[in-house]
């Protein structure tokens, strides 16, 4: 991994940060092109030589050597060294852990998922599992933990700015996030632990449906429902990381708790089957009731199954009430439905759109589905790790 010199003086530090940000966002460039950041040519050359010496910038063949030289003195060419280190993002859910390894530009090198027993959730087991999945995924790319510049873990629990979760009456949050921030603290210089819905919002704001939007809400719908909320371009967290926790839905008539959209659809479908309330040719009868899941219901609805369509319309109505509540509080321009349910969520979204105007006095937000699929949290974890690294790289 790259090795930085001693902490620079404040002015030099500011100049290094400015040049690094430029290099990070650019392809190959010359010192002349880098003048756009406002530093003198001599300062830029000196800083580039220093960054090249520590491995963060690579000097490329000049114009004469690469064949593009025409006349005059060939310019020195530089490029940010994307493989100077790696970052790791982990979606540490209750039933699976998804681990993504990327280079310093956020390009995925490898990604893998392991299924886990949600009942085996003692703190010791979860901590050991995190260490194992990260180490195993790194081994697939022939990397080691000492090459990781930043690591971010997403968990289904509120998380404060220090990476810890508040006490939960049933201990759920402590089991979900058993002090993950300390698992690699002696090996990885930058470690972040964040709420999974917050990371879904990071993903959407970085590479998804929120890229061009400064006020949006990302609903992460898995087993449970959570929200990542961006207002005026800033992610909201709260004192204990509780912004976006949807436990308050238990208090809202018609919202029916914090269960995810797919879980709601599956529950309604199972009840309908068990009560013989579906047509004899319904796709919902194609599997035993206990095997009905949200994906099956959504797929059946998309194929025109009348019973599945009825269920999707009902769940879409619940979604409308949840969106209406959050939109009344935070006034988003856009609401993004993310997570494993997103690819099949068109019917849910259409049903919610029909009901929303009657539920809001404010302008109705645009309601869309995420294009990032079930991996949205690990994508957000990588992006958050990268942003944390960019902000703190000169402190390493």
N, C-alpha and C positions, 0 to 999 in steps of 0.2 A: 504494500500500500504506500501511497505518497507520504513523504515526511516533510513537514513544514519547519522552517527555522524558528528561532526564538520569537516570542511575541513582539511584533513590530511596534514602533512608536505610533501614537495616535494618527498623525497625518499620513504616514506610510501605510498604516493599517487601512485607513479609509480609501486610499488610492488602490491598494491591493484588492480590496473588496469590490471596488468599482470595475477594475479590469477583469477580475475573475467572473463577475456577473456577465460582463460583455462576452468573454471567451466562452462561458458556459452556454450562452444562447446563440452563439455564432458557429458557422462552419470554419473553414480555413480563412485566415485573415492576415493582413499585413499591419505593421505599426501605423502606417498612414491611415488605413481604414479605422483603426482603433482611436484615432484622434477625435472621433465623434463623441467620446465620453468626456472630453474636456481637459485632458491632461496633455502635457507637452510631449513631443516625440521622444526626447531623451529620457524622460521619466518612464514612458511606456516601454522603451527598449530595456531599461534597467530592470523594471519590474518583470518583464517577460523572461529575461535571462534568469531571474531569481525563481520564477514559477517553473521554468523549464528545469532548473537545477533540483527542485524538490518533486518533480514528476507530475505536476498538474497541467503543464502545457508542453506540447511537443513541437520542436522546430521541424518544419517540413522542408523538402527540397525546394530551392528557390526557383524563380521563373526560368532561369537558364537551364537548370538541371531537369526540370519537368517538361521542357520543350515549348513552353508558352512565352519565353523571353523574346522581346522584339528589339528594344534599344534602350540605352542608358544602363545605369547600375541596377542589377536585378534585386528586387525587394525580398527581404527575409519574410518567410511565411510561417505562421504558427497555427496551432489548433489545440483546443482543450483536449486533454487526455481522458477520454471517457472510461478507459479501463484502468485508471490509476487506483481504483478501489471499487467496492461494490456496496449496494444497500440491499436490505432484506425487509420485506413486508409480510406480516403474518395475520391472517384472519383466524383468531383462536375461538371458534364457536364451540358450542356444547357438544355437537355431534360430528364435527369435522374441524380439521386445521388445514388451512391452505397457506402454503409458503411460496413466495415469489422472490427470486433473486434477480436484480437488475444491475446494469452498469450505472455510471454516474450521470448519464443522460436519461435514465429511466427506461432504457430499452431492456425488455425481459430477456434474461439469459436462460432461466429455467423456472418452472413452476410445478408444484405437486400438491396433492391433497391426500390426507389420510382420514379415514372414518374412525371415530372413537366412541366408546361407550359413555353416554351422558351420565350414567350412574357412577362411573369411576371418576369422580371429580374432587377427590381430596386435594388439598393444596400441594402436597408432596407429589402426587401423581400428575397434576396439571403442570407443575414446574418441570418435572422430569420429561414430560411429553413435549413441552415447548423446546427444551434443549435438544431433544432427540430429532424432532422434525426439522429444526433449523440446521443442525449438524448434518443430517442425512441429505437434505436438499443441497447444501453446499458441496457435499462430496460428489454429487452428480455432475457438478461443473468443475471439479478438481480445485475448488477454493477451500480455504480454511477460515475459521472464525476470526483470526487476526487480520484478515483482509477486508473485514466488514467495517465500513466507515460509519454507518448509521443503520439502526434497526427500529422498526415500529411494529407494535402488536395491537390489533384491534380486538376488543372484548365486548360482549353483550352486557355491559354494566356502565353506570356513570363513572367517569374518571376525572379527577381534578388535575390541575396543572402540574402536580408532582408525579402523576402517574398512579395514584392510589384511588381506590374506590371506597365510598362511605360504608358504614355498617348497614347491613340489611337485616330485617327482622327475622328472616329465615336463613341468613348466612349465604344466600345465593351469590351476591356480588363478590364476597370474599373467596368463594370457591371458583368463581369465574375468573377473577383477577387476583390470584394469590401472590401479590407483590411481584408481578412479572418484571417490573422495572429493575429488579436486582439480579435476575437470573444470569445475565451476561455483563454485569456492571464492571467486572475486572478485565473484560476482554474487548468490549465494543465501546468506543468513545462517546457515541451519541445514541441514547436509547429513549424511545417514546412509547408510552402506552396510552391508547385513546379509545373512546367509545366507538363501537363499530358503525353506528349510524353517522356519527360525525365524520368518520373516514370515508363513508360512502359519499358524503357531501364534498369532501376534499377531492375524491375521484371525479365526481361530476363537474366540479369547478375547474379541474385541471385539464381533463381530457374528454369530458362527457357533455351532458345536456345543460350544464350551467356555465360553460366557458364564457359566454358573452353576456352573462347576467350577474348583477351584483345583489339581487334580492331573490333568493330561491330557497325552497325547502326540499330536501331529499328524504322521502319516506323509505326506510329499509324494512322490507317485509319478509321475514323469515318465519321461524317458529313464533316470534313475537314481533311487535311493531315498535319501531323507533324512528326518530327524526333527527336529521342534521340540518341546522338552521343557519342560513347566511343572510345577514341584514347589513346593507350598506357595504357589501364586500367583505364583511368580517364574520367569521364563524363564532357563534355564541356558545359559551361553555357553562357559565354559572359558577358559584362558589364551590360547589361539590361535583361539578360535571353533570348536573341534573337537567340542564336545558336539553330538550329533545326526548327525555324519558317520558313515555306515554302512559304512565301509571294513573294519571289523572283521568284517563278515559273510563276507568271504573266508576267514576262519579258522574259521567255524562250519559243521560238517557239516549238510547239509540246507538251509542258508540260500541257498546257491548265488550268492553275490556280491551286488553292489549294483544290479543291473539293476532297473528299475522293473517294476511288475506287468504293465502292458500289453505291455512289451517281452518279458517272459518268456512271456506267453500267445501273442504273435505268433510267437516263435521255436519254441515247441512245435507250434503249428499248421502252420507251414511245414514242419517236419520230418515231421509226420504226413502231410501232402499229398505231399511228395516221396517218402515211403516207401510210398505207396498204402495208408496205414493209416486211411483215413476211408471212410465209406459213400459209395456213388455219388451219393446225393442230398444230400450234406452242403453246407451253405452255404459251407463253407470252400473249395469248389471253384469258387465263383462268380467268383473273380478269380485272376490269375496268382499263384503262390506269393510272389513278391517284393513283391506289393502287399498281402499280408495284414498287418493291423496289430491292435493290441490292441482298438481300438474294434469292429472287425468281429467278432472272436472273442467279445467280451462281448455284443454285440447278438445274435449267433447263439445263444449260450447262453441268453439271456433269452427267445428265441423257441423254445427247446426242442430245438435241434440237439444230437444225442447226442454227437457228437465234440467240439463246443465245450464242452458240459457236462463232459465228461471232463477237458478241458484246464483249465477253470476250477476244477474240484475239485482238480486237482494244484497249480495256482498258489495256490489258497486254503490248501492244506496248507503250502506254503512261507511264506505270509503268517502262518499260525498260529505257525510256529517263530520267525519274526522278532518277532512281537508277544510271544510267550512270553519270548524273550530280553530284550527291552527292559522288559517288565513285571516280570521278576524283578529287574532292576537299579533301576528307578525307582518301582515300585508305583503306577501311575496308576489313577485311578478310571475313566477313559474313554480310549479310543484312537480317533482320528478319521482315516479314510482320505480324503486330499484330493488335489487336482490333477485333470488331465484325465481320469483313469481313474475318478474318484468317481461320476459319474452312472450308470455301468453296473456298479458294483462290488457290487451286492447279492448276486450269486452267489458272488463271492470271499469276501465277509464271512460269508455263511451257512456256507460250507465251513470257514472258519477258526474260527468259533464252535464247530463240532462237535469240533474237535481240541484247542482250547485247554485245556479242563479237565484233560486228561491230561498237559499240559505244565507246569502251574503248581502250586505249593504255596500261594501267596498266592491271595486271592480273584480270580476272573477279571474283568478290566476289561470294562466295556461297550464293545462294538465297533460303531462307526457310520460312515456315510459322510458326507462334507461336503456341504452344500447350496450351497457357494459356487462350485462349478464350476472351470473351468480358470483363472479370473481370481483365484484365492485369493491368489496372491503379490502381485499389484498392489493388491488390497484391503488386505492386511497392510501393504504399503509406505505406502499412504495413512494408515492408522491409526497406524503408527509415526511417520510424519512429523508427524502431528497431536499425538501424545503428546509428542514431542520439542519441538514448538513450545510447547505448553502449559507444559512444564517450564522452558523457557528463554526465554520471551517477554520477560521483564523484563530480560534481558541483551542484547537486540538494540540 
